[in-house]
């Protein structure tokens, strides 16, 4: 299974972005991690195959994760973005035997 992420970019504080990540095959849970320079990788959000989401406290209420099982695609809608949300965002997907990772997409929140 391969993951193809897209949607990163530069946005002003308070703005919005939507990330997408398409898997080439069927998977179970899908989600997003992020990592900024000098910091540990942080789990941002995950959604089960049944659609149940879980969020990091730092993004709850601002980010929404969703998925389209017919397209094997997960989305991360990020609202009210803050400079501290700046990071490389990595999508991942849990398969039957292993976890798969996307290539990472950079999100920069800056004025």
C-alpha positions in Angstrom: 0.0 0.0 0.0 1.3 3.5 -0.9 0.1 6.7 0.6 0.0 10.0 -1.4 -0.5 13.1 0.7 -1.3 16.6 -0.6 -2.6 20.0 0.5 0.1 21.6 2.6 1.3 25.2 2.1 1.6 28.6 3.6 -1.3 30.1 5.4 -1.8 33.1 7.7 -2.7 32.7 11.3 -6.4 32.1 11.7 -6.6 30.6 8.2 -7.6 27.1 7.1 -6.0 24.3 5.1 -7.2 20.8 4.1 -4.8 17.9 3.8 -5.6 14.8 1.9 -4.0 11.4 1.9 -5.0 8.6 -0.5 -4.1 5.0 0.1 -3.6 2.7 -2.9 -5.4 -0.2 -1.1 -7.7 -0.9 1.8 -6.5 -0.1 5.3 -7.9 0.1 8.8 -7.2 3.3 10.9 -5.8 6.3 9.1 -4.4 9.4 10.7 -1.9 12.2 10.8 1.3 12.9 12.7 3.3 16.1 12.6 6.8 17.0 13.4 8.5 20.4 13.6 12.3 20.9 13.7 13.7 20.0 17.0 10.5 18.5 18.3 9.1 15.1 18.8 6.7 13.7 16.3 3.1 14.3 17.6 0.0 12.4 16.8 -2.5 14.9 15.5 -5.6 12.9 14.8 -6.7 9.4 13.8 -9.9 8.0 12.5 -11.0 4.4 12.6 -12.4 2.5 9.6 -15.8 3.0 11.2 -15.3 6.8 11.3 -14.5 7.4 15.0 -12.1 10.2 15.4 -9.5 11.0 18.1 -7.6 14.3 18.4 -4.6 15.6 20.2 -5.6 18.2 22.9 -3.7 20.8 21.0 -5.9 20.6 17.9 -9.3 19.5 19.3 -12.0 21.9 18.3 -10.0 23.3 15.4 -9.1 20.3 13.3 -11.5 17.7 11.8 -10.4 14.4 10.5 -12.6 12.4 8.1 -12.3 9.6 5.6 -13.9 8.3 2.4 -13.6 4.6 2.6 -14.7 4.2 -1.1 -11.6 6.2 -2.0 -9.4 5.0 0.8 -8.7 8.6 1.5 -8.4 10.5 4.8 -8.8 14.3 5.1 -7.6 16.7 7.8 -9.5 20.0 7.8 -7.4 22.5 9.8 -9.2 25.7 10.9 -8.0 28.6 13.1 -4.4 27.7 12.4 -1.7 29.0 14.7 2.0 29.5 14.2 2.6 26.5 16.5 0.8 24.3 14.0 3.7 24.8 11.6 5.2 21.4 10.9 5.6 18.6 8.4 2.4 16.5 8.5 2.7 12.8 7.8 -0.3 10.6 7.1 -0.3 7.0 8.1 -2.5 4.0 7.6 -2.7 0.8 9.5 -2.8 -2.3 7.3 -3.3 -5.9 8.0 0.4 -6.6 8.6 2.1 -3.2 8.9 1.7 0.6 9.2 2.3 2.6 6.0 3.5 6.2 5.9 3.1 9.0 3.4 5.8 11.3 2.2 5.0 14.3 4.4 3.6 17.7 3.5 4.8 21.0 4.9 2.3 23.3 6.6 3.6 26.8 7.5 1.5 29.2 9.5 2.9 32.6 9.3 2.0 36.2 8.6 
